Amino acid sequence: METTEQAVYFYNPADFDWVKTLEDNWHLIRRELENILLLPADTKPNPYWKASHPAYVKSDAPIAWKTYGFLFFGIQQKNHCETCPETWRLLSQIPGLTGAEFSMMEPGTHILPHKGYTRTVLRSHLAVVVPENATACALRVGDQTRHWEEGKVMVFDDSYEHEAWNKSDERRAVLMFDIANQAMGYTADQICRYKLSNVQDPFMLGIAPAEKWMEWYEQGHFPQELA
């Protein structure tokens, strides 16, 4: 008898022990985000905001989707963690963390449909800044669409096709992070080591070969010139 797996796009945040601590302290995270909002952004590696996947973005703004990283496949961006110490302290309490960053979407932006790289992680958003007209700003995963609510967490499987849009005239910002998907049976360490030792992403390879990425992973942080 054939069986079909039921796709799970969004997960119940109440099933994750760390969610309450994050939601109880979201104002601390917002305060630190406000301190860095006006820092510059660039398409190249830099100490501030970085343009995120411009090929996915439809917008009139020159940099419409940007990120401010804390952890990338287990490699810490130390200066950002030091600039936002409460945010990093709260992130550090989340089991199975593989990556984390602030993600900012400018008004009038559409992040086009795309898929994440693996089912071994689940993606999470803590909504930090949501436009007053929250219904104008949404995330679709599979055939389900959700709206962000300030101070609340979404957990979803980004290996399925997903897209996001901000049709308002205000910014949307989330604390975005990945955790090991326990159902897949791999630890955060295993996921990070596999990804970095088998790196194929042109952007990552443009920064360094796989051997260098693994060196940074072993030392736990990026070198100063990239941090």
C-alpha positions as CSV (number, residue, x, y, z in Angstrom):
1,M,0.0,0.0,0.0
2,E,1.5,3.3,-1.1
3,T,1.6,6.2,1.4
4,T,2.3,9.9,0.7
5,E,4.1,12.1,3.1
6,Q,2.1,15.1,4.3
7,A,4.0,18.3,3.7
8,V,4.5,20.4,6.8
9,Y,5.2,24.0,5.8
10,F,4.7,25.9,9.1
11,Y,5.5,24.4,12.6
12,N,3.8,25.2,15.9
13,P,6.1,27.6,17.7
14,A,4.8,26.2,21.1
15,D,6.6,23.0,20.3
16,F,10.0,24.7,20.7
17,D,11.2,25.4,24.3
18,W,13.3,28.4,23.2
19,V,10.4,30.4,21.7
20,K,9.0,31.8,24.9
21,T,12.4,33.3,26.0
22,L,12.9,34.9,22.6
23,E,9.4,36.3,22.5
24,D,9.6,37.6,26.1
25,N,12.7,39.5,25.2
26,W,12.0,40.7,21.7
27,H,12.1,44.4,22.8
28,L,15.8,44.0,23.7
29,I,16.4,42.7,20.2
30,R,14.4,45.6,18.6
31,R,16.4,48.2,20.6
32,E,19.7,46.8,19.2
33,L,18.3,46.6,15.7
34,E,17.3,50.3,15.9
35,N,20.9,51.2,16.7
36,I,22.2,49.7,13.4
37,L,19.3,50.5,11.0
38,L,21.2,53.3,9.3
39,L,24.5,51.6,8.9
40,P,25.5,51.2,5.2
41,A,24.9,48.2,3.0
42,D,26.9,46.7,0.1
43,T,26.7,43.8,-2.3
44,K,30.2,42.8,-1.3
45,P,31.4,41.3,2.1
46,N,31.7,44.2,4.5
47,P,31.4,44.9,8.3
48,Y,27.8,46.2,8.0
49,W,24.7,45.2,6.1
50,K,25.0,42.9,3.0
51,A,22.7,42.7,0.0
52,S,21.0,39.3,0.2
53,H,20.4,37.2,-3.0
54,P,19.7,40.1,-5.3
55,A,18.7,37.7,-8.1
56,Y,15.6,36.8,-6.0
57,V,14.5,40.4,-5.4
58,K,12.0,42.5,-7.4
59,S,12.0,46.1,-6.2
60,D,12.8,49.7,-7.3
61,A,15.2,50.1,-4.3
62,P,18.9,49.5,-5.1
63,I,19.3,47.2,-2.1
64,A,15.8,46.0,-1.2
65,W,16.7,42.9,0.9
66,K,19.7,43.0,3.2
67,T,21.1,41.1,6.1
68,Y,23.2,41.7,9.2
69,G,24.8,38.5,10.1
70,F,25.7,36.9,13.5
71,L,26.3,33.3,12.6
72,F,26.9,31.6,9.2
73,F,27.1,27.8,9.2
74,G,28.6,27.9,12.7
75,I,31.1,30.8,12.0
76,Q,30.5,33.8,14.2
77,Q,30.7,37.4,12.9
78,K,32.2,38.7,16.2
79,N,31.8,42.4,15.6
80,H,28.1,42.1,15.0
81,C,27.6,39.9,18.0
82,E,29.5,42.5,20.1
83,T,27.4,45.3,18.7
84,C,24.2,43.5,19.5
85,P,25.1,41.6,22.7
86,E,21.6,40.9,23.9
87,T,20.5,39.6,20.5
88,W,23.5,37.3,20.5
89,R,23.0,36.2,24.1
90,L,19.4,35.1,23.2
91,L,20.4,33.4,20.0
92,S,23.2,31.5,21.9
93,Q,20.5,29.8,24.0
94,I,18.8,28.2,21.0
95,P,19.7,24.5,20.6
96,G,20.9,23.4,17.1
97,L,21.6,26.9,15.8
98,T,23.4,26.9,12.4
99,G,23.0,30.5,11.2
100,A,21.4,33.8,12.3
101,E,21.0,37.3,11.0
102,F,18.7,40.3,10.9
103,S,16.8,40.4,7.6
104,M,15.4,43.7,6.4
105,M,12.9,44.0,3.5
106,E,12.3,47.5,2.2
107,P,8.9,48.8,1.1
108,G,7.6,47.7,-2.2
109,T,9.8,44.6,-2.3
110,H,8.9,41.1,-3.6
111,I,11.3,38.2,-2.8
112,L,10.6,35.9,-5.6
113,P,9.7,32.2,-5.2
114,H,12.7,30.1,-4.4
115,K,13.8,27.1,-2.2
116,G,16.3,26.7,0.6
117,Y,19.3,24.4,0.3
118,T,18.2,21.5,2.6
119,R,15.6,19.8,4.7
120,T,18.1,19.3,7.5
121,V,17.3,22.7,9.0
122,L,14.1,24.7,9.8
123,R,14.0,28.4,9.3
124,S,12.7,30.7,12.0
125,H,11.6,34.4,12.0
126,L,11.2,36.5,15.1
127,A,9.2,39.6,13.8
128,V,11.0,42.7,15.1
129,V,9.6,45.5,12.9
130,V,6.2,44.9,11.1
131,P,4.4,47.6,9.0
132,E,1.3,49.1,10.5
133,N,-0.7,47.4,7.7
134,A,0.5,43.9,8.6
135,T,-1.7,42.3,5.9
136,A,0.3,44.0,3.2
137,C,3.4,42.1,4.3
138,A,3.4,38.3,4.0
139,L,5.3,35.0,3.7
140,R,4.1,32.1,1.5
141,V,5.4,28.6,2.0
142,G,3.9,25.9,-0.2
143,D,0.1,26.7,-0.4
144,Q,0.0,28.5,3.0
145,T,0.4,32.2,3.6
146,R,1.1,33.9,7.0
147,H,1.6,37.5,8.2
148,W,4.2,38.5,10.7
149,E,3.2,39.8,14.1
150,E,5.7,41.9,16.1
151,G,7.3,39.9,18.9
152,K,6.1,36.5,17.6
153,V,8.0,33.6,16.1
154,M,7.3,31.7,12.9
155,V,9.0,28.3,12.2
156,F,8.9,26.9,8.7
157,D,10.6,24.5,6.3
158,D,12.2,26.7,3.6
159,S,13.2,23.7,1.5
160,Y,9.7,24.1,0.0
161,E,9.1,26.8,-2.5
162,H,8.5,30.1,-0.6
163,E,8.3,33.8,-1.3
164,A,7.7,37.0,0.7
165,W,6.4,40.5,-0.1
166,N,6.1,43.9,1.5
167,K,3.5,45.9,-0.3
168,S,3.4,48.6,2.4
169,D,5.4,51.8,2.6
170,E,7.3,50.7,5.7
171,R,10.2,48.4,6.4
172,R,9.8,44.8,7.6
173,A,12.6,43.4,9.8
174,V,13.0,39.9,11.3
175,L,15.6,38.1,13.3
176,M,16.1,35.1,10.9
177,F,17.8,31.9,12.0
178,D,18.2,28.2,11.1
179,I,18.1,25.3,13.5
180,A,18.8,21.6,13.0
181,N,15.6,19.8,12.0
182,Q,15.4,17.1,14.7
183,A,13.3,14.9,12.5
184,M,16.2,14.5,10.0
185,G,18.6,13.2,12.7
186,Y,21.6,15.5,12.0
187,T,23.3,17.8,14.5
188,A,24.1,21.4,13.9
189,D,27.8,20.5,13.8
190,Q,27.2,17.8,11.2
191,I,25.2,20.1,9.0
192,C,27.7,22.9,9.1
193,R,30.7,20.6,8.5
194,Y,29.0,19.0,5.5
195,K,27.9,22.3,3.9
196,L,31.3,24.0,4.3
197,S,33.5,21.0,3.3
198,N,31.3,20.5,0.2
199,V,30.7,24.2,-0.6
200,Q,29.5,24.8,-4.2
201,D,27.9,28.2,-3.8
202,P,29.6,30.6,-6.2
203,F,29.3,33.5,-3.8
204,M,31.0,31.5,-1.0
205,L,33.7,30.2,-3.3
206,G,34.3,33.7,-4.5
207,I,35.3,34.6,-0.9
208,A,37.4,31.5,-0.1
209,P,37.8,27.8,-1.0
210,A,36.3,25.0,1.1
211,E,39.5,24.5,3.1
212,K,39.5,28.1,4.3
213,W,35.8,27.9,5.2
214,M,36.6,24.9,7.3
215,E,39.5,26.7,8.9
216,W,37.2,29.5,9.9
217,Y,34.7,27.0,11.3
218,E,37.3,25.3,13.4
219,Q,38.4,28.7,14.9
220,G,34.7,29.7,15.4
221,H,34.7,33.1,13.7
222,F,35.5,35.0,10.6
223,P,38.9,36.8,10.2
224,Q,38.8,40.5,11.1
225,E,38.9,41.6,7.5
226,L,35.6,39.8,6.8
227,A,34.0,40.6,10.2
